[in-house]
């Protein structure tokens, strides 16, 4: 292989963080503690050096809203299930589990919003003004629900209802989300194609999903990587928003596989399971957060022009969307998130793409 | 109407000390009740807060009907909210409450209580250590409610220290914070009611507060028309200097206050922190100050009122009038202009 050597990082360590997130777990003890109040106020008033600093206050009891003035006007994360019952035992309990789950969900959503917003406006830099997730103009995160109505609407509708009742997300569900008179294809393209309006897609794979051209078009369009703008001489950077396939096949029914699904994760829908819609939405949110994070990390990794930086785990379907990879006329290095693919996956990719070498972010920064 | 300079204080932010306590019999004898007292307190406090003055009130934190701590806090909260919602009052610098809380009273203050009122109130805990009590002489928190002589003596010592610190101001070291927090001294003291018997310190609280205020030449507003120790103090200020009222004699208190003699006797067997006066010394000092004040009340009380107004404040039973006089005096002293009624 004739790829250039991997660029070395001065000093042996790499500074890849440019956002400082202050997660404040606020209860009466913090509020009443003068030291905490002093340091939190200092943190708000002192500009971060080379960083954007974002505050995420979590209200653990009713006194949380008595934060110092500079922090009081933020919209707090408010996990459900609080206060805990008075007779709740110390340590893990069912009641505490509800609180933790709720907080994790809200936190994931908030971080998604932060990182997705940051992809459109650079996260680097500091205005001296405390940053919040919701700066007033940050749009809601939209999740596209791709489903074949011919097989019924139930899993998709339950997921949509959950999105609207339990989260601050938005859902693109069906033609009701398309303005009257608008061209279907253009609206879909705007939502799932080149723009950043939709952060993730949930495909409800029922028996006839694979036979519905609009469904397949939605999925294929969404799972097409997008090239980010980079400076001349820099590596190409590509991003892909996450997808999840909800397997809603009835027992004994038959369908066929779709190549565009690639290595997208699959969730088995079970009506009798407890809150399957919560699991689906939580999973896709977590993947969205990770995708945004990986895109941000990837943009900080030094690389040469013969490198292509991805924010997802590569598979043949998605790699083939990248023209330089598809052309197969040069040796290229693919940098991808995580700690590394398995040997089996690397072997398969090597068979498809013999001129590529694959390196994980972990290997690059360690 | 804007919230501009019209209602602003010309002076620096002040802390006004309030000693207001409810004695049912005193007030009933004057045809007054708890609600009248509460109204007086709020009518007095609201304009002060709106001028950026803070209040110092050493009330406890138990939910009892005669406790004014929560009334003051609710008012401060409401004023702060009005101030933050836009409209006529926006832009005012609303004062807050300094609650000097003596040991062991502050042991009742939970983090929840403190957190609930943190933006309206700074709780200043006066510990045994702050009062200068030697470590070997301190009583553990668990024994604070005991009837031991040591516990009673330490309560009295802490109360004296608290009253002195309120007048002199203090700094509070905060762990991990580079510079200590300053608790400003009070600029004036308002006295109303107060126990003459059954008190916990070396002398009635109102007397001790009057003593340190007079010694520091602070403006002292004695509302003598509503009974209690403040009335006794007012009567002494208006009486001829040659007559020493009973309530200013050590013997009278020994005869009329339960536990007083026990406290005094035990204190004589102990090494007291430096600067602490015995009951007899404190009563003598107070009487001397009152004696010298009677010849020139206006100068001694330093209230900003003229002689007629000064005497009226010491005797009036009209709460509205008393409030007006206090605010008028504070306006003269500190530039706190009265709000339109």
Interface residues (C-beta under 8 A of the other chain):
Chain A: X27 X28 X29 X30 X31 X32 X34 X35 X37 X38 X39 X61 X62 X63 X66 X69
Chain B: X110 X111 X112 X114 X115 X116 X117 X118 X119 X174 X175 X176 X177 X181
